[in-house]
Amino acid sequence: MTSEPTPFERLIKLEHLVDELQAQLNPSIPSLEESTPPQRHLWPADELLLTRLIRRNPEALRAYESPAELNQTEDQGVLLKPIDGISPFRLCELPTGDAVVWVSKEHENWLYDTEIFRSVFKAPTTRANDELLVLQLLPRFIRKVQGREWTLDRRGEMIPRSRPFIEQADQVELAQRIQRMEQTFARMRGTLDSELSSLRSHVLILQDQLDRLLRLRGDAPIIQPTGESSPTKDD
């Protein structure tokens, strides 16, 4: 049994050597492995649903997220890239090609004091040391390199857990508006019921007066247009 490589194995080895030589001669050209987007699915729904899942069920986003690296630059702002390592930041790519970022559920409080966090998220500067912040608004990054790099376009926001979310505040306001409308409707209905009762009383009075008038007209002699009474049978 010979140990020499087969022609097919030799061809594969030669192709691999050619790829390595091209990479050395042209280091600016990324290899096929480096240019392949990470294996994650595009988020198919809107950002509101994504925000709610991040707050309530982040484990449901495993197929759509990847660890992220954020870097502050002088000329391009904050750059976002996916990585294979460990990071407190998570990214998700939208169908438009843009991306959004949030912090993992297991993040530490010291992250809030970092420059990169402040560059990406609006957050209260004063809070209790052990108070965690929760996502209120996702920061949006514009696509720079498809699936590989984005630049910050809109900052996100994180708020204390004790502070109500926007939709919770809207629900409270809506409930108050409904209560005020119900109170106004009750007052209007009370006024209408009172007016209707008064109107019914007037109708009964008018009906009684009309009945009396009709009875009086039935007992009175019929007056001719000339002003003379019509003759009776005795006449």
Legacy VTK file of the C-alpha trace (Angstrom):
# vtk DataFile Version 3.0
C-alpha trace
ASCII
DATASET POLYDATA
POINTS 235 float
0.000 0.000 0.000
1.558 3.300 -1.127
1.693 6.342 1.171
1.982 8.868 -1.654
-0.964 11.292 -1.994
-3.471 10.722 -4.723
-3.777 13.222 -7.591
-6.978 14.577 -6.054
-5.283 15.156 -2.664
-2.340 16.836 -4.411
-4.779 19.149 -6.232
-6.468 20.134 -2.970
-3.085 20.841 -1.370
-1.996 22.964 -4.342
-5.233 24.986 -4.221
-4.703 25.576 -0.508
-1.124 26.747 -1.141
-2.352 29.117 -3.857
-4.922 30.609 -1.443
-2.222 31.164 1.187
0.065 32.809 -1.368
-2.702 35.138 -2.545
-3.490 36.084 1.053
0.162 36.978 1.638
0.391 39.037 -1.563
-2.961 40.789 -0.948
-3.464 41.077 2.823
-6.241 43.652 2.376
-8.471 41.087 0.661
-10.323 39.069 3.331
-10.432 35.324 3.021
-13.682 33.533 2.278
-14.019 32.474 5.924
-13.606 36.037 7.194
-16.077 37.501 4.698
-18.834 35.022 5.506
-21.540 36.613 7.695
-22.080 34.968 11.104
-24.689 32.251 11.380
-27.660 34.136 12.779
-31.168 34.803 11.502
-32.504 38.230 10.595
-35.119 39.533 12.996
-38.432 39.251 11.071
-40.707 41.505 13.173
-40.738 45.103 14.429
-38.480 46.666 17.058
-41.299 46.976 19.609
-41.739 43.196 19.807
-37.963 42.772 19.927
-37.733 45.228 22.840
-40.439 43.386 24.771
-38.747 40.020 24.248
-35.406 41.433 25.417
-37.065 42.607 28.634
-39.209 39.543 29.269
-37.897 36.511 27.335
-34.355 37.159 26.064
-33.733 33.421 25.721
-36.158 33.416 22.774
-33.659 35.478 20.759
-30.768 32.985 20.686
-31.156 32.330 16.966
-31.199 36.044 16.106
-28.441 37.502 18.297
-24.668 37.371 18.510
-22.056 38.869 20.848
-21.061 42.357 19.764
-18.021 44.588 19.933
-18.426 48.378 20.180
-15.590 50.776 19.449
-15.544 54.553 19.710
-13.734 56.237 16.791
-12.876 59.870 16.177
-14.087 60.100 12.586
-16.801 57.428 12.280
-18.485 57.527 15.670
-19.350 54.216 17.348
-18.696 51.125 15.232
-20.477 47.835 15.834
-19.143 44.396 14.866
-20.192 40.810 15.699
-17.635 38.662 17.481
-17.272 35.026 18.474
-16.067 35.759 22.000
-17.763 36.911 25.185
-19.337 40.355 25.413
-22.016 42.047 27.535
-23.428 43.535 24.324
-25.737 41.702 21.939
-26.622 42.659 18.378
-29.502 41.717 16.121
-29.706 42.447 12.414
-32.954 43.816 11.007
-34.443 42.990 7.571
-33.343 46.448 6.365
-29.693 45.535 6.951
-29.422 47.869 9.946
-28.768 46.507 13.433
-29.774 47.134 17.039
-27.889 46.499 20.281
-28.754 45.691 23.883
-26.911 44.447 26.965
-27.166 40.844 28.098
-29.272 39.879 31.067
-26.140 38.890 33.020
-24.389 42.276 32.628
-22.647 43.902 35.588
-23.464 47.337 36.991
-19.975 48.672 36.260
-20.907 48.616 32.576
-23.133 51.677 33.121
-20.099 53.804 33.983
-18.115 52.979 30.849
-17.641 55.521 28.081
-18.849 53.162 25.375
-22.111 52.473 27.215
-22.752 56.214 27.605
-22.028 56.680 23.913
-24.708 54.172 22.935
-27.381 54.523 25.644
-29.066 57.390 27.425
-29.287 56.520 31.123
-29.769 58.339 34.446
-26.518 59.563 35.934
-27.720 59.144 39.522
-29.058 55.819 40.779
-28.619 53.328 43.587
-25.450 51.267 43.367
-27.311 47.983 43.078
-30.091 49.288 40.822
-30.248 47.581 37.455
-31.339 49.402 34.332
-33.729 47.894 31.831
-34.113 48.551 28.132
-36.513 51.289 27.092
-35.381 52.082 23.535
-33.028 50.151 21.240
-30.088 52.024 19.699
-30.022 51.772 15.907
-26.896 51.237 13.812
-26.739 51.867 10.064
-25.230 49.181 7.852
-21.674 49.832 6.721
-20.593 46.346 5.632
-23.403 43.858 5.073
-23.686 41.600 8.119
-20.254 42.637 9.427
-20.112 46.278 10.492
-22.468 49.107 11.413
-22.177 52.699 12.620
-24.332 54.341 15.310
-27.247 56.406 14.039
-29.548 56.735 17.069
-28.802 56.280 20.749
-30.951 53.960 22.813
-32.232 54.425 26.346
-32.169 52.415 29.551
-34.165 53.317 32.642
-34.395 52.119 36.266
-36.484 49.010 36.743
-38.781 50.866 39.166
-39.714 53.450 36.552
-42.703 52.496 34.375
-42.096 51.775 30.715
-43.575 53.963 28.014
-46.377 51.534 27.235
-47.188 51.218 30.945
-47.418 55.001 31.254
-49.592 55.087 28.143
-51.879 52.445 29.622
-52.209 54.434 32.849
-52.998 57.598 30.898
-55.500 55.711 28.735
-57.235 54.294 31.827
-57.452 57.779 33.325
-58.882 59.189 30.091
-61.470 56.399 29.979
-62.396 57.093 33.600
-62.792 60.819 32.883
-64.928 60.059 29.824
-67.107 57.692 31.834
-67.582 60.349 34.522
-68.465 62.958 31.893
-70.869 60.518 30.245
-72.490 59.761 33.612
-72.999 63.479 34.272
-74.427 64.012 30.788
-76.711 61.023 31.188
-77.918 62.330 34.560
-78.642 65.720 32.994
-80.450 64.107 30.060
-82.489 61.878 32.385
-83.511 64.935 34.404
-84.430 66.875 31.273
-86.329 63.880 29.899
-88.263 63.507 33.142
-89.132 67.217 33.069
-90.149 66.939 29.434
-92.410 63.995 30.193
-94.082 66.016 32.953
-94.687 68.892 30.516
-96.079 66.467 27.946
-98.489 65.020 30.527
-99.609 68.530 31.506
-100.106 69.525 27.879
-101.955 66.289 27.193
-104.275 66.945 30.151
-104.888 70.521 29.003
-105.572 69.332 25.450
-108.021 66.698 26.694
-109.852 69.336 28.771
-109.906 71.705 25.822
-111.333 69.028 23.546
-114.000 68.205 26.094
-114.936 71.879 26.417
-115.115 72.244 22.643
-117.375 69.211 22.442
-119.910 70.711 24.920
-119.951 74.248 23.406
-122.399 75.240 20.565
-120.994 75.307 17.073
-120.430 78.931 16.003
-121.133 79.888 12.361
-118.736 82.119 10.494
-121.333 84.949 10.620
-121.263 84.864 14.370
-124.866 83.451 14.644
-125.718 80.203 16.333
-126.948 77.430 14.057
-130.640 76.607 14.358
-131.701 73.774 16.570
-134.374 71.190 15.856
-136.837 73.090 18.073
-136.488 76.134 15.814
LINES 1 236
235 0 1 2 3 4 5 6 7 8 9 10 11 12 13 14 15 16 17 18 19 20 21 22 23 24 25 26 27 28 29 30 31 32 33 34 35 36 37 38 39 40 41 42 43 44 45 46 47 48 49 50 51 52 53 54 55 56 57 58 59 60 61 62 63 64 65 66 67 68 69 70 71 72 73 74 75 76 77 78 79 80 81 82 83 84 85 86 87 88 89 90 91 92 93 94 95 96 97 98 99 100 101 102 103 104 105 106 107 108 109 110 111 112 113 114 115 116 117 118 119 120 121 122 123 124 125 126 127 128 129 130 131 132 133 134 135 136 137 138 139 140 141 142 143 144 145 146 147 148 149 150 151 152 153 154 155 156 157 158 159 160 161 162 163 164 165 166 167 168 169 170 171 172 173 174 175 176 177 178 179 180 181 182 183 184 185 186 187 188 189 190 191 192 193 194 195 196 197 198 199 200 201 202 203 204 205 206 207 208 209 210 211 212 213 214 215 216 217 218 219 220 221 222 223 224 225 226 227 228 229 230 231 232 233 234
